Amino acid sequence: MLPPLWDPIAGDYQTADGWIRLHTNYVHHRAAVLRVLGLAAGETERVAATVATWQRDELESRVVVEGGAAAVMRTRGEWL
């Protein structure tokens, strides 16, 4: 049996002001996200609730500074 393609934390999350995609398939990316969110490895069920308290741009910036991977999800209108 093959392991799952995606880490359980990886995915799209609603923030206080929009949406963000967290990329956590690499161990160091996952660790960066958890550090920024102030969560321990065993607290992954709290990720969505914690992300919901953040502003999307601030969370993206903090995750990237920590060595992680995150991307704000913008509408077409926001990009234009």
Residue pairs with C-beta under 8 A, 6 or more apart in sequence:
6 25
7 24
7 25
7 30
8 44
9 22
9 24
9 30
9 33
9 34
9 44
9 47
10 22
10 23
10 24
10 25
11 21
11 22
12 19
12 20
12 21
12 73
13 19
13 20
13 21
13 22
13 47
13 48
13 51
13 52
14 48
14 51
14 52
15 51
15 52
15 54
15 55
15 56
15 59
16 52
16 53
16 54
16 55
16 56
17 55
17 56
18 56
18 72
18 73
18 74
19 56
19 72
19 73
20 51
20 54
20 56
20 59
20 60
20 70
20 71
20 72
20 73
21 70
21 71
21 73
22 33
22 47
22 51
22 63
22 68
22 69
22 70
23 29
23 68
23 69
23 70
23 71
24 30
24 33
24 68
24 69
26 69
28 67
28 68
29 67
29 68
29 69
30 68
31 68
32 63
32 66
32 67
32 68
32 69
33 47
33 63
33 66
33 68
33 70
34 40
34 41
34 43
35 66
36 59
36 62
36 63
36 66
36 68
37 46
37 47
37 50
37 51
38 50
39 46
39 47
39 50
51 59
56 72
56 73
57 72
59 70
60 70
60 71
60 72
63 69
63 70
64 70
